[in-house]
């Protein structure tokens, strides 16, 4: 170290930073670290196998440079905070005013949530967006992530919104906004109004420049589209790499918590169906919501995977139209075939996803195996669960399906994980096997155990009420669920069963 006062130098070639502290110049080299791209485990040296998740060849080298991006995030956050933005956690954001607090002294009053002007999105978020939170919205390319986000912020006319795009030009965003505004106005039966005064568009990919523009615009809501296109000068790697995504997300998190301004990050998913980038990205953010659906179907499902401020069992359903996304408040009517009378292999189940009951159509096809080895295929249902149910059907009921192909499909492109689907799966398979249609007006709900018993399910009254609302005359439920509620208030006939054979007698006689 050499003695020199009040000097601050930045080396560019060797990335060495010279900082003056108490009259001394010290040198701080870039830090080299290795991070697992699967679980986010950090190590000082490269390892072939991650000790945390057990995956091979997942460690990537990252270079952690000076504190420019972090400082930019802090400066922008403090500017927004002192400019009157909302704060979280009792206003303790900056480094100097954070101090230990007794648990009893911390306020338990919920922060007022931001209304997103979208009932489905509000439900999935847990009642609205929390000030100072950071939300990751993931989904396949072309599924409608940017459409959903842009459509939502168009309706939030009471807030200043900054839309940062690293993928599209300002002209493309303008054309899409015009189309969505017209489509939404037609759905509501209103005149087209396009002021768009509350939205500011920024086409930029450098993080430090984005923070400087944030200080100028002073937004109350920020959208980043997408996180894989944003890069910081601190890291010597291309945008979308493990190190870039990690550093950019960490700086945006620091900004959100410091300023109290909510941030939405749009992220892509890889071919395995998981969010692209390091797994640590999901750990950094407060909420992870995933936009699912087949591009060939018109339905889209918004599912919460992680939520620090609400339930992860909520589900939002949209219908993709030419003019944008339409909220589906009653999915049961859309998921049921209008007329399946006389068609074998179709059973209706009263399922629950999150807190929403809806009736879903289960379709099955059983045919003789053409190639000697029987096939088992399931769309929208767990295939291992299907194999288990087929074994129960063969062992406990006596139907031989060893040499037959079984294909199962959940109508509408949905993926349902409710165990109450078991009974309808078995009923659809048996209906297709004997080529006998289930009468219209019948639905069912029940989990099937390995011994062939029908096990109780949750929220049975909600399921019965939904079936009655849609005009069903009969519902099969587990016998254990039959007790504990008033049967007289329902017009639908309730059939309690204890074993799978009893359910089949009700359906097929």
N, C-alpha and C positions, 0 to 999 in steps of 0.2 A: 504493500500500500504506500502511496505517496501522499504528502500533505498538500492540500489545496482547498481554499474556501470558496463556497458558493458557486460551484461548478456542477452542471448537469449535462452530461454528454450521452448520446445514443449511437452506438456503433451499429452499422447496417450490414456490413459484410459478414462478420463473424457472429452477429446477433448478440454481442456482448453489451451489457448495459452498465454504464458508469453512473453511480449515484453518490452525491455528496452527503455525507452524514457526519455532523460534528466536525466539519473541516477535513474529513478524510474521504478519499475517493476509493470506493470498493468496486470490484467487478463481480457481476452476477451472470454466470453463464446460463444458457437455456437448459431447462431440465428435460431429460429424456425419460419417458415412462412407457410402460407396456400395459395395454388395457385389453381385457377379454371382450371381444365384440358380441358375445352371447349374453354374459351376465354382468359385465362392467367391472370385474375384478381387476385391481391394479397391482402391478408388480414392478420392481426396479430392474428386473432382467427378463429376457425372453424365456418362456417355458413352452414346451411342446403340448402339455396337457394342463388345462386349467384346474387348479386344486378346488375351486368352488363348485363349478358345474360339471366338471369331468369331460368337457369337449376338447377335441384335439385341434391343433393349428388354428386357434382363434385369437391368439395374442397379436395385436397390432402395435407398432411403434408410433408414439405420438411425441411431438415436441411442444413443450409448454414454454412459451416465451414470456416477454414482459407483461406488465399489467395494463396495457393500453385499452383492450376491449373491456376488461373488468372495470377500469376507471371510467370509461365512457358510459357504461351501464349505470354506474353509481352516480355520475354527474347528471345524466339524463333523469334518473329516478328522483334524485334530490330536487332537481329543478321542477319536475312535475308535482312533487309532494308539496313544496313550498308555494307552488302556484295554485294550490287549493284542491288538488285531487283527493279522492277518498283514501283513507289509510286502513290498514288491518292491524290486528294484534295489539290494540291499544296505542297505535302510533309509534311503536318502537321499531324503526326500520334501520336507521343509520347505526354505524358501528359505535359511535361515542355515547349514544343514549340507551343502548341495550344493557340491561342489568338483570341479575337473578331476581325472580319474584316468587313469593309463596303461592302455592296452588290456590289457596283460599282467597287470595287477593285478586286473582285474574277474573275479569268479567266473563260471565257465561252467556251474555246476550248475543244472539246471532246477528251477524252483519246483514244489513239489508241487501237482498239480492237484486241483480239487474235483470229486468224483464226482457227476454229476447224476442218478444212478439211472436213466439212460435210455441204452441202448447206441447208439441211432441218433444222439441228440443229442451224446453224448460223441465219437462218430466224426467228426461234422461240425465240432465245436469243436477237434478235434485231440488228443483224449484226456481231455477234461474242461475245466472252467472254470479259467482262470488267476486267482489272487488279485490284486486290484487292476486287473483288466481291465474294460473297458466294451464291451458287446455290443449291437448293434442288430439287432432281429428285425423284418423287414418282411414285408408280404403284403397281399393284397386284403381288403376288409371281409368278415367272415364266413368266412374261410378256416380259422380255428382258431388264431390267434396267442395269444389270451388263454387258450384251452383248453389248448394245449400248455404254456404257461408255468405255469398254475395246476396242471395235472396233474403237472408236474415237481416243483414245490416242495412238493406234498402228500407226495411220497415222500422228500423230504430232511428227515427227522425229526431228524437230528443237528445241525441248524443253526437259529439264530434268523433268521427271514426277515421283512422288511418289504415288504408289497405295497401300493404307492401307486397308487390308481386315480383318474383324473380323468374317467372316462367312465361308470362304473357305481356304484351305491350299494352300501353294505356288505351289505345284504340280498340283492341280486342275486348278489354274489360268494359269499355263504354258500350260497345255493341251488345255484349251479353247483358249488361244492366238494363239497356232499353228493352231487350226481348223479355227479360224476366219481369220488368215493371208492367209491360203490356199483358203478359200472361197472368200475373197475379191480380191485376185489375179486372180482367175478364172472369176469373174464378169468383171474385167477390161481387161482380156485377156493378163495378164502379167505373168512373171515368179515369182515363190514364193521366196521372200527374207525375211529371218527371223533374222535380227540382234538383234532387241529388245535392243539395247545398251542404249537407252534413258529412259527406264522404270525400276524403282526399286520397288520391291515388299516387303511389310512389313506386316507380320501377327501379329498384336498386338491389344489389346483392352483397354489398360490403357492409358489414355490421356496424363499423364505426361511423360511416356516413348515415346509416339509418338512425342511429341514436342522435346525431346532430340535427337531422330533420325532425325528429320527434320533439326536440326542444323548441324548434321553430313553430311547428303546427300546434303543439299542446293538445293532443287528442285525449279522449276519455275511453277509447277502446281501440285495440290494435289487432290486426290480422296479418300473419306472416304466411305467404303462399309461395313456395313451401320451404320448410326448414332445411331440406336437402340442397337448396340452391343458395343459401346464405353462407358467406365465408367471412372469417376474421383475419386480419393481417398477422395476428399472433402466431398462427399455425401455418407451417410450410407444407400444405397438402391441398388437393383439389376439393372443391365443394362437394358435399355428400359423403366424404370419408368419415371414418369413425371419430377422428380427432376433431374435425371441423364441426360435425353435428353436436358432439359433446360440449365443446367450448361455447358455441353459439347458444345452445339451449341453456347452459349454465349462466351466461351473461344476461339472457332475456329473463330468466328466472329472478336473478338479482334485481333487474330493473323493475319487474312486476311487484316484487315484495317491497321494494323501496318506495315506489311511487303510488302503489295501490291501484294501478291501472291494469285491468284484465287483458291478457294476451291469448289469442288463439293461434296455435301452430298447426298448419296442414302438413301431413306427412304421407309418404307413399308406403306401400307394402311390397314385400318381395314375393317371389314365386311360391314360397312355402306358406304364404298367407299371413305372415307376421309383419309387424312394422319394420320398415327398412331402417338401417342405422344401428347403432349399438343399443343393447338392452337397457343400458343406463339411462337412455332418453326417456323411457317409460317411468323410471324411478325418479327422475328429476321433476317431471310435471305433476300437477295436482290431480288432473283428471285426464283419463284416456278414453275416448269414445271412438268407436269403429263403425264406419258406414259399409254395410254389407248388402249383397244382393247379386243376382245374376243379371248381366247386361241384357240378356234376352227376355227377362221378365220385367214387368213394369213396377214391381214392388221393390222398395228399398227399406232396409232395417237399420236403425240407429241403435247401437248397443253400447252400454257403458261397461268397460272392462275394469277400470279403476276410478274411484271417486273418493277423495278425501272429505268431501262436504255432503255426501249423500249416499244412497244405495247403489250398488252395482247390478241390481237385478232388474232395473227399469229398461223398457223397450219402447222405441218410437218407430212408427211405420209411416212411410211416405209412398206416394204413387208418382212415378216419373211421367210427366206430360211434356208436350211440346213447349209450353210456356213456363216450365219449371217444375218444382216439386209441390205436390198437394198433400196436405196432412190427412191421414186416414184415422178418423176418430173411432170408427167401428170396423175393425179388420175382419170380423167374423163373416160379414155379408160378402166380402170380396174373396175370402178363402174357400168358400163353399161353392160347389158346382150347382148350377140352377136346378138341374134335373138329372139325377143318377138312378132313377127308378128302373129296375131290371138289370142293372150293371153289377156283376159280381166283383169282389175284391175291393170294395169301397166301404170304409167305416168312418164314422164321425167321432172325434174325441173332443172332450171339453178340457182344453189345456190352459195352463196359466204360465205366462212369461212375465217375470217381474211381479207386478200387482194387477196386471190386466188379464182378465179371463177372455178367451176367444175360442171359437170352435174351429177345428182344423180337420181337413179331409186327409185320411190315410189311404193310400192306394197300394195294392199288392197284386203281383202276378206270379202264379206258380205254374211251371210247365216242366215237362219231362226233360231231363238233362240230355243234350244232344251229343256231347263229346265224352260221356262217361264220368267226368268230374263235375259235380254240381256247382253252380255259381251262386254266390250270395252277394247281392248288391243293394246298397241303401243310399238314398239321396235325401239329405235333410234329417237323418237319424243315425245314431251311433251303430256302426256295423257290428261291433262286438256285442252290444246289447241285443241286436237282432239274432245273432247266432245263439245266444243264451236262451232267448224266447223260443226259438225253433226247437232247441233241445228239450225245453219244458213241454212244448206241444207234442213232441214225439214220445217222451218218457211218461208224462202224466196223463195225457189225453188219448194217446194211442194212434195218432195219425203219422204214417210213415212218410217222411219228406227227405229221406236219405239220398234218393236218386233223382231229386227234382231241383230245378233252378228256382230260386226265390228272389224276386225283385221288389223293392219297397221304395215308395216315393211319398214325400210330404208335399201336398199340392201348394202351389203359390211360390215355390222357391224358398220357403222358410226352412230354418234349421231349429228344431225344437228339442230341448233337453229335459222337458218335464217328464218325470217317471210315470205320471198318470197316463201316458201314451201307450203303455204296455198292452193294456186290454184291447185297445182299438187295433194295434198292430197284429195281435193274434187273431182277432175277429176278421180282419181284412185278409190275412193269409189263409185262414180256414175257408172263408167265403170263396176265394179264388180257387182253392184246392178242390172243393166239392162243386164249384161252379153254381153256387146258389147266392142270389142277391140278398142283402140285408134290407128289410123293409124300410121305407122312408119314415122319418119321424123318430128314429132311434139314435141315441148317442150314448157315450160311455166314458167313464173315468176310473182308473184303477191301476195300481202297481202290481205286477205279478212276481211272486217269489219263486224260488227254485223248486219248492214242493208243489207248485200249482195253486197256492192260495192267493187270493186277491187282497192285497195289503191296503191299509187306509192311505188317503192322500190329503193334502192340505187345502184349506179354503173351499170346502165342498159346497157351501151355500152360494158362493159366488159363481161356481160352475153351474149349479142347478138354475140359478136365476138367469144366467146368460143363455142357457139352452131353452128355457121357457120364453125368454124375450124373442128368440128367433123362431118360435113356433114349433119346437119339438114336443112330441107327446109322451115319449118314454126316455128315461135315462137309467143306466145301470151304474151303481156305485158300490163300493166295498161295504160289507155288512157292519163293520166297526164304525163307519162314518154315519150310519143311519140314526144313531142316537145322538142326542145333544142339540137338536134344533127342531123348530116347529114345522112339521110336514104339512099342516093344514093351509099354510099361506101360499103354497105352490099348487098350481093347477096341473102341472106335469106329473105323470105317474112315475114313481120312484121304485126301482127294483134293486133291493140290496142282495148281494151275492157274497158267498164265502170262498168259493172255489171257481176255477176257470170253467169247469164243466157246467156249473149252474148258469153262468153267463151265456154259454153256447146254447143251452136249452131255451133260455129266454129269446135268443135271437133266431134260432133255426127250428125250435120246436122239438 
